[in-house]
Amino acid sequence: MTVATLAEVLQPALREGYAVGALVCLGWEDMRAYVAAAEAENAPVILQAGPSCRAHTPLPVLGKMMRHLAERACVPVVLHLDHGYTFEECQEALESGFTSLMFDGSRKPLAENIDETARIAQLAHGAGISCEGEIGFVGYDGGEASAGTDPEEAAQFARETGVDAMAISVGNVHLQQESSEGLDEERVRAIEALSETPLVIHGGSGVPVEQRTRLAATSKICKFNIGTELRMAFGKALRAAVNADPNRFDRVQILRETHDPVEAAARAVIRAFDPSLQRGAV
């Protein structure tokens, strides 16, 4: 069995200078491709179930699907709840077999965010699993604007919540389809100077690949969430499969053709977070 907690994969990354890919899942096809990619790269992977995924498939079903893959994988696989908004949702994820709970209280006042996140961390740690929190709201492309993380508040948040990982807002934005100007490295350095907690970047698809690689090796950013660019790879492969034969209607045949392109895209994502994998790439 290679089911892992978030802390179990992030602490080695923090010590050794690399990051772990947290790949956003929407269903069986992509999560299976992500695990295959991680095995091909001999790297750990974090399977994430975010709000849109949970709206489509119930948490207990997602937990069983992810655990089935994790238990048969030859690399560590984390089952991660992404953007849990209530205690009840986090509790359901724990009961569904998830090994990491991310509570998002970033829209709340600092004291409230700390109190509620600390409660989730206590829940998670009591069950032997991990907790991620967010301080400084990360906005959405074409939607809500980000609120940058204050380094002093981040230090207080990490200290008082006891989270295993801390998501920060440093120029990153969710749902970007193209690379942005990149992260505010000065703010990253100010935050990491005040805490030993592994840092997390949500909206990683908008971060230039060169910067991902460099910060993975030289900063306390140990987890990059990648969703949009992998969904784009899936969509492109699906359109090609559908358009290849307008008379084909069997969705199993159609969806099978998304596997290799998504696995290839995920391998590229994972490889960029660890210089040792890049040296071994063919």
C-alpha angles and dihedrals in degrees: 000000000000100000105141139185123237092250091053092060100034100050093060088046090053092049098043103038110252139100134233123233114240103199120199113232128206099172150334096296097059098038090052091050091049093055090047089052093050091049091049090052094039089232135129118255136198116218109207129203108197131182096276091049092049091048088059101038127026118248095243090056093046090050092054093046094049094044091050089057095041095051091055098042124104093217131057113277123192121206103213133186106214120205101357107183104188139040089239093055091050090048090052091050091051091050089048093060102263115153098204133040123201112197114195112206093146094122091056129086113275097254092048092047091051094048095047095042091049089054091053091046089053090050092049097044091047087060094045096252135109138263133209124193134188128226117183115028117262109213134211132254106260091002140062114007121239124251108214120235117255109223095220091049090048091054091050091047094051093046098047100039100043092217120172092222134017124212113212138192110231105146096307120132131190123244099017112160095195134040115274128210087279139243127324097252094186090060091045090055092047091052097046092048090066102045142037093210115119110254127228131207116207116196092036094162089076093055114095111249093236090057092046090055095045096047092044088059100038108030141050091259100120102161130049118187110219121185118127099056091050092047087052090053090050092048093050092050092046093051090049092050093048095045093046091074119013090191095058114101106163105110093200090061091045097046092046088069092061093063102079097044092048092046090051092050091048092049090055091050094049094045092055092062097059124049091203090061091050091053090053095046118116 
